[in-house]
Amino acid sequence: MKKRLATLLLLLSTCAFSANLHYSLIKKESGKEGHTLLIVGGIHGDEPGAYFAPMLLAKHYKIESGNVWVVPNLNFDSIVKNSRGSYGDMNRKFAKIESKDKDFEIITDIKKLLLTPKVDLILNLHDGKGFYREQTINKDVNPKAWGQATVIDQQQISGAKFGNLAEIAKKVNKGTNVELFEDLHEFNLKNTNTKTQDKEMQQSLTYFAIQNNKPAFAIETSKNITDLSQKVFYQLKTIEEFMNLMNIKFTRPFELNQTTIKKLLEDDGILEIPPTKITLDLSTLKPYIKFFPMEKDKLIYKSNNPLVAVIKEKDEYKIMNGNILVSKLKPDYAELDNSLNEIGLNLDGKKISAKMGAMVNAKNSFQIDPINGYRINVIGYSKAGVVSEGGLKIEAKDIVKSYAIDKAETTYMVQFYKDKKFCGMITIKFEDDKKAKK
Ligand SMILES: [Zn+2]
C-alpha cells in the first residue's frame, strides 16, 4: 500500500499544470508620489544579462520618488536550466495559452500584474542575437538581429501616457550610447510593426501590454557580447534612462561601471534554511558539501538574492544563482528539534552569545558553552573519549581542513543535537592566515 501511494504522488507532481519555481515580485516603493515602472526579467532562461541586471537593481537600488516593481526571474524553471524555455517559448504564450500548459499559472499571474492600473510603463528584458542595424553590414550586424536594441511594436499608442514609444526609445538610446565599450555596441531603435508585419510577436508580452494601452518596450542586449558584466551594465544603464525619463528618482551605493558590476555579480548572496536554522554565505561555498543536515521531503529556504533556487536532483540538492551552479549538497537527513535558539561561546577569549544560524568570525579560537542535554559536534574535529565538543578551546589547526565548507577552507560547521534530533548550527570562520599576516 505504501509503495502505491508513493507512485501516485510522483505521478501527481509530474502532471501538475504549473512550473516548479514561481517568479518573485519585488516592489520598491518610495512612498512619494510618482510614476511606476515595471521591469520584467528572465522571460527566456538562457539570457543572463536580462535577469542578473534586474537582480542587482532589486538588491541594491533605492527608489527616492515614484516606484519600481521588479520581476527578475519570470521564467525561473528555465533560468536554472539555462534553457530558452523548458515548456516552450514563454514569450509566445500571451495571445493564447491552454490551461494545461506548464506556464499557464505564470502567464496568468504576470498578465494580471502587467494590467495593474498603477503600472505606467513596462520593460521586458532580453539578450538577443547579433547587433541590430537598419542596414545589413554582415551576418551579425543587420536588420534581422535583435541585440543592442530598444524594441517597440508600433510607433505610438495614441492617447496613452508615455504612448510616444518611438520618441521615448530614441531618447533612451541617446542616453545609453554616451558610454559604450565598443562602437559596435551602439543601441538602435527596432520597430517590429507587430500588428501588420510580425505574426510571431503578436503573441509576445509587450504586444499584449500595448493592446491594453500599456506602454511596453523590450531592451535587448547582445548575446554576442560574452562578458556578462557588460550586458548587465547596458541593461542597467538603459533602465536608468527610462527612470530618468519617468522622473523616478533613485540612488545606488556604487558607481555604474564594469568593475563594480563584476564585483557585485561575484556575490551570490546569503541562503537561509529556517527549519534547520542554517545560514550560508553562498559566494564562499565549496562546490560540494557532504553531511549537510536537511529535513526530508520538505524544503523551505529564503535568500537576499531572488535568483537563488535550491533544487532537489536525485539524492542531492543543487544551489543555483540564476544559471550558475553554486554548490551541491549531499543531505544528511535528520529529524528536527526546535528548542534551541541561542547559544553561548567564548570567542578569542571574549564571552558572546550567538543566534542559531549565525555566521561567526574568529581570529584564533572558539569554545562553545556546554548545554545540558544537548550534543555539540564541530564537524572535522575529534578528541578521543569526547562525545560532546562543548567546553573545549578549538583552533583552526585542530580541525581537519577538508571538512571546511568554503573554498578557502577556513569555515566550519558547529552542529547541535538533542538525542538524535538536529537543533541547528552556526558556522565559525577563521580569519584568513594570509590576511592576518598583512
Ligand atoms: Zn529573449
Residues whose N, C-alpha, C, O or C-beta is under 5 A from the ligand:
A	BS01	ZN	H44 E47 H126 D127
